[in-house]
């Protein structure tokens, strides 16, 4: 039976980085993954250019950009391995990158450059990588070391790192392996659910908007009550089944089933004032005037919903125009659900942080570590989840015991 100082399960962002860090400290590391392809989630992220971190992360106030039952848990790792640290590594490898907006950094060329960087870091640490290689069972021996039965035989180690991610995008290999491992050793799980995911609406209620599929526009979107209200100024995308785009992906992580979302479809415009001015000076149809304030397809779909809006603006009552302005500025609707894990970019919930060390990522089960998305820490859209992967991986890789 082959023996290692550390065995990392999962060759995604967190697993690759952790293996490289530990290997370069002189540890004998084995990296296992059941999938043939390495880091598939990195490959498809950010439109194939991997939004690999975000300059705006404030480690002193993680609750601003991260969701968790205990948002302060991620403060330690994020403050010890920052976006600047990862940017320095990217620059060391000569990878070109650019900032899109709101601190989001992307590779200039391809996400493949980032995968090559991570593989090179593993190589520099002498990491052994077995892929594809499924894990059958994990057990603790009498001496406290772990034995793992894999498809390539049994291996042992004093430390095992679970970096298997969440349930998002099963077609590229996502499974519940990490949660099963946590449960096997009596660790608590915060109920997982899809995050950063498009929202859907039932057929009849959505019928007036199906023709808007493909339309994108900047909006202000919010959910929650007075105490828990959260809002985002981002782009919205209409789809055949509902709403997507950055605005909806962001709000979806905070939205709870059965509750409404509210959208201002013209956040830059004072609608009551603009419509009143048009009423005083124009003889055009309301739809035509509205089309100067919002996209024309949206204007058409909106006025079609009320007979009072289907007339020249000069003939409309003040009440009807006020109602139109209110409905556009505060469109309230209750999603029936989401597109689920098949379209979710991340998984909310996961291994309960109360059962993990924020310094080392070691669980209450000695020698068993959890990092990355499998943990109950989920970032906003825009590079935050990758930074959590790097930071939690680095904290763990530096803490793994040497010989």
Residue pairs with C-beta under 8 A, 6 or more apart in sequence:
1 147
1 153
1 154
1 155
1 156
2 30
2 153
2 155
2 156
3 28
3 155
3 156
3 157
4 28
4 29
4 30
4 128
4 155
4 156
4 157
5 22
5 27
5 28
5 29
5 157
5 158
5 159
5 400
5 401
5 402
5 403
6 19
6 22
6 27
6 28
6 29
6 30
6 157
6 158
6 159
6 160
6 161
6 400
7 29
7 30
7 31
7 32
7 146
7 148
7 155
7 157
7 159
7 160
7 161
8 15
8 18
8 19
8 22
8 29
8 30
8 31
8 32
8 160
8 161
8 163
9 15
9 32
9 33
9 135
9 148
9 160
9 161
9 162
9 163
9 164
9 177
9 181
10 32
10 33
10 162
10 163
10 164
10 165
10 178
10 372
10 374
11 19
11 31
11 32
11 33
11 35
11 38
11 39
11 129
11 131
12 33
12 39
12 40
12 41
12 42
12 163
12 164
12 165
12 372
12 373
12 389
13 39
13 41
13 42
13 118
13 372
13 386
13 389
13 390
13 393
14 163
14 165
14 371
14 372
14 373
14 389
14 390
14 392
14 393
15 31
15 33
15 161
15 163
15 164
15 371
15 372
15 393
16 31
16 38
16 39
16 118
16 119
16 121
16 122
17 118
17 121
17 389
17 390
17 393
17 394
17 397
18 161
18 163
18 371
18 393
18 394
18 396
18 397
19 29
19 31
19 122
19 125
19 127
19 129
19 397
20 118
20 121
20 122
20 124
20 125
20 127
20 397
21 121
21 125
21 393
21 394
21 397
21 398
22 29
22 125
22 127
22 396
22 397
22 400
23 29
23 122
23 124
23 125
23 126
23 127
24 121
24 124
24 125
25 125
25 397
25 398
25 400
25 402
26 402
26 403
27 125
27 400
27 402
27 403
28 126
28 128
29 125
29 126
29 127
29 128
30 127
30 128
30 129
30 130
30 155
30 157
31 122
31 127
31 128
31 129
31 130
32 129
32 130
32 131
32 133
32 135
32 148
32 150
33 129
33 130
33 131
33 132
33 133
34 132
34 133
34 134
34 135
34 173
34 175
34 177
35 131
35 132
35 172
35 173
36 131
36 132
37 43
37 172
37 173
38 115
38 119
38 129
38 131
39 115
39 118
40 172
40 173
41 165
41 169
41 172
42 50
42 111
42 114
42 115
42 118
43 50
43 111
43 112
43 115
44 111
44 169
44 172
45 51
45 111
45 345
45 386
46 52
46 106
46 107
46 111
48 110
48 111
49 106
49 107
49 108
49 109
49 110
49 111
50 106
50 107
50 111
50 114
50 386
51 100
51 104
51 105
51 106
51 382
51 383
51 386
52 86
52 90
52 97
52 105
52 106
52 107
52 114
52 383
52 386
53 83
53 86
53 87
53 105
53 383
53 386
53 387
53 390
54 65
54 83
54 102
54 103
54 104
54 105
54 382
54 383
54 384
54 387
55 83
55 99
55 103
55 105
56 65
56 102
56 103
57 65
57 78
57 82
57 83
57 103
57 384
57 387
58 64
58 65
59 75
59 78
59 79
59 82
60 75
60 79
62 71
62 72
62 73
62 74
62 75
62 78
63 71
63 72
65 379
65 380
65 384
66 74
66 377
66 378
66 379
66 380
66 384
66 388
67 195
67 253
67 254
67 348
67 377
67 378
67 379
68 74
68 190
68 353
68 376
68 377
68 378
69 190
69 352
69 353
69 354
69 376
70 353
70 354
70 376
71 377
73 353
73 356
73 358
73 377
74 358
74 377
74 388
74 391
74 392
75 358
76 358
76 359
76 395
77 358
77 361
77 388
77 391
77 392
77 394
77 395
78 387
78 388
78 391
80 391
80 394
80 395
81 390
81 391
81 394
81 395
82 391
83 105
83 383
83 387
85 390
85 394
86 387
86 390
87 97
87 105
89 117
89 121
90 97
90 114
90 117
93 113
93 116
93 117
93 120
95 107
95 108
95 109
95 113
95 114
95 117
96 107
96 108
96 109
97 105
97 106
97 107
97 108
98 105
98 106
98 108
99 105
99 106
100 106
102 382
103 382
103 383
104 382
104 383
105 383
107 113
107 114
122 129
130 150
130 152
132 151
133 150
133 151
133 152
134 150
134 151
135 148
135 149
135 150
135 177
136 149
136 150
136 151
137 148
137 149
138 146
138 147
138 148
138 149
138 160
138 181
138 184
139 146
139 147
140 146
140 147
141 147
141 156
144 158
144 366
144 367
145 156
145 157
145 158
145 367
146 156
146 157
146 158
146 159
146 160
146 367
146 368
147 154
147 155
147 156
148 154
148 155
148 156
148 157
148 160
158 367
158 401
159 367
159 368
159 369
159 400
159 401
160 367
160 368
160 369
161 361
161 369
161 370
161 371
161 396
161 400
162 177
162 178
162 181
162 182
162 368
162 369
162 370
162 371
162 374
163 178
163 370
163 371
163 372
163 374
163 393
164 175
164 177
164 178
164 181
164 374
165 174
165 178
165 347
165 372
165 373
165 374
166 174
166 178
166 192
166 346
166 347
166 350
166 373
166 374
167 174
167 175
167 176
167 192
167 194
167 341
167 344
167 347
168 174
168 194
168 195
168 341
168 344
168 345
168 346
168 347
168 373
169 341
169 342
169 343
169 344
169 345
170 341
170 342
171 342
174 341
174 347
178 350
178 351
178 370
178 374
179 189
179 192
179 350
179 351
179 374
181 368
182 188
182 189
182 351
182 355
182 363
182 370
182 374
183 189
185 363
185 364
185 365
185 368
186 364
186 365
187 351
187 352
187 355
187 363
187 364
187 365
188 351
188 352
188 354
188 355
189 349
189 350
189 351
189 352
190 349
190 350
190 351
190 352
190 376
191 349
192 347
192 348
192 349
192 350
193 347
193 348
193 349
194 252
194 338
194 339
194 340
194 341
194 343
194 344
194 347
194 348
195 252
195 253
195 344
195 345
195 346
195 347
195 348
195 378
196 249
196 250
196 252
196 253
196 344
196 345
196 346
196 381
197 249
197 252
197 338
197 339
197 340
197 343
197 344
197 345
198 239
198 241
198 242
198 243
198 244
198 248
198 249
198 252
198 338
198 339
198 343
199 242
199 243
199 244
199 248
199 251
199 252
199 255
199 261
199 335
199 337
199 338
199 339
200 241
200 242
200 335
200 336
200 337
200 338
200 339
201 241
201 242
201 243
201 333
201 335
201 336
202 336
205 333
205 336
206 241
206 242
208 301
208 304
208 305
209 238
209 301
210 240
211 297
211 301
212 238
212 297
212 298
212 301
213 238
213 239
213 240
214 237
214 238
215 237
215 238
215 295
215 297
215 298
216 235
216 236
216 237
216 238
216 245
217 235
217 236
217 265
217 294
217 295
217 298
218 233
218 234
218 235
218 236
218 267
218 268
219 233
219 234
219 235
219 236
219 247
219 263
219 264
219 265
219 267
220 231
220 232
220 233
220 263
220 264
220 267
221 231
221 232
221 234
221 236
221 247
221 248
221 250
221 251
221 261
221 262
221 263
221 264
222 229
222 230
222 231
222 232
222 251
222 261
222 262
222 263
223 229
223 230
223 251
223 254
223 255
223 256
223 259
223 260
223 261
223 262
224 230
224 254
224 259
228 254
230 251
230 254
232 246
232 247
232 250
232 251
233 247
233 267
234 245
234 246
234 247
234 250
235 245
235 246
235 247
236 243
236 244
236 245
236 247
236 248
236 263
236 265
237 243
237 244
237 245
237 248
238 244
241 339
242 335
242 339
243 335
246 381
247 263
249 345
249 381
250 380
250 381
251 261
252 338
253 346
253 348
253 378
253 380
255 261
255 335
257 337
258 334
259 334
260 332
260 333
260 334
261 332
261 333
261 334
261 335
262 330
262 331
262 332
263 330
263 331
263 332
263 333
264 328
264 329
264 330
264 331
265 294
265 298
265 328
265 329
265 331
266 293
266 294
266 328
266 329
269 293
269 294
271 293
271 324
271 325
271 328
271 329
272 321
272 322
272 325
274 293
275 289
275 290
275 313
275 321
275 324
275 325
276 318
276 321
278 284
278 289
278 313
279 313
279 314
279 316
279 318
279 321
282 289
282 312
282 313
282 314
283 312
283 313
283 314
284 312
284 313
285 303
285 310
285 311
285 312
285 313
286 303
286 309
286 310
286 311
286 312
286 313
286 316
286 321
286 324
287 296
287 299
287 300
287 303
287 309
287 310
288 299
289 313
290 299
290 302
290 303
290 324
291 299
291 300
293 299
294 302
294 328
302 309
302 324
302 327
302 328
303 309
303 310
303 324
304 310
306 320
306 323
306 324
308 316
308 317
308 320
308 323
309 316
309 320
309 324
313 321
338 344
341 347
345 381
345 385
346 373
346 378
346 379
346 385
347 373
347 378
348 376
348 378
349 376
349 378
350 373
350 374
350 375
350 376
350 377
351 363
351 370
351 374
351 375
351 376
352 376
353 375
353 376
353 377
355 363
355 364
356 362
356 363
356 364
356 370
356 375
357 363
359 395
359 399
360 369
360 395
360 396
360 399
361 369
361 370
361 371
361 375
361 392
361 395
361 396
361 399
362 368
362 369
362 396
362 399
363 369
363 370
369 396
369 399
369 400
371 389
371 392
371 393
371 395
371 396
372 388
372 389
372 392
372 393
373 385
373 388
373 389
375 392
377 388
377 392
378 385
379 385
379 387
379 388
